[in-house]
Amino acid sequence: MRTIFLNILVLLSLSLTPFPAFSQQLIQDSLLGHMSGKWLPKGTIEGKETTHDIVTEWVLGHEYIQIKEVSREKNADGKPVYDAIVYIGLNKDLTEYSCLWLDNTGSNGLNAQAFGHAKRNGNKLEFQFKITDNSIFHTTFTYNPQEDSWQWTMDDEENGKWQSFAKMKLTKE
């Protein structure tokens, strides 16, 4: 009986004490920390004025920033023309940010084109998404601390030739 009681005590103490291998270290990134909140982006996408709604928050144990972006413009079915969920995380070992961008513009599933990588450059994250061997999609997030705003630019690069795709300024709602 004593052995059973000691085993129960050991199991209880283990369940109350996190294992070091499983302990979480919250990402404390000074740049990503400014992304959290509700944002109103205004600007142009493919040369057309647009307004979207964006809600950004830390998720999965403070490991990733989740961006939910929805256009205010609706299609014939009454659904948003654009709808996206984006995850950004930091790999501290590589000092590199990774981005998974999922939206309703394609139905090719999870492929390499949905993943981008960036090194921090001051207040900028310049993600590159490899589309083909000759085509890269650039998405740059630039934080302006004086205004507490973000500038998002998106550009296509094909065979070394650049073309602007989108330019939006995000302000807090």
Secondary structure as UniProt FT lines:
FT   HELIX           2..16
FT   HELIX           20..22
FT   TURN            30..31
FT   HELIX           32..34
FT   STRAND          37..45
FT   TURN            46..47
FT   STRAND          48..59
FT   TURN            60..63
FT   STRAND          64..71
FT   TURN            76..77
FT   STRAND          83..91
FT   TURN            92..95
FT   STRAND          96..103
FT   TURN            104..105
FT   HELIX           112..114
FT   STRAND          115..118
FT   STRAND          120..121
FT   TURN            122..123
FT   STRAND          124..132
FT   TURN            133..134
FT   STRAND          135..144
FT   TURN            145..148
FT   STRAND          149..158
FT   TURN            159..160
FT   STRAND          161..172
//
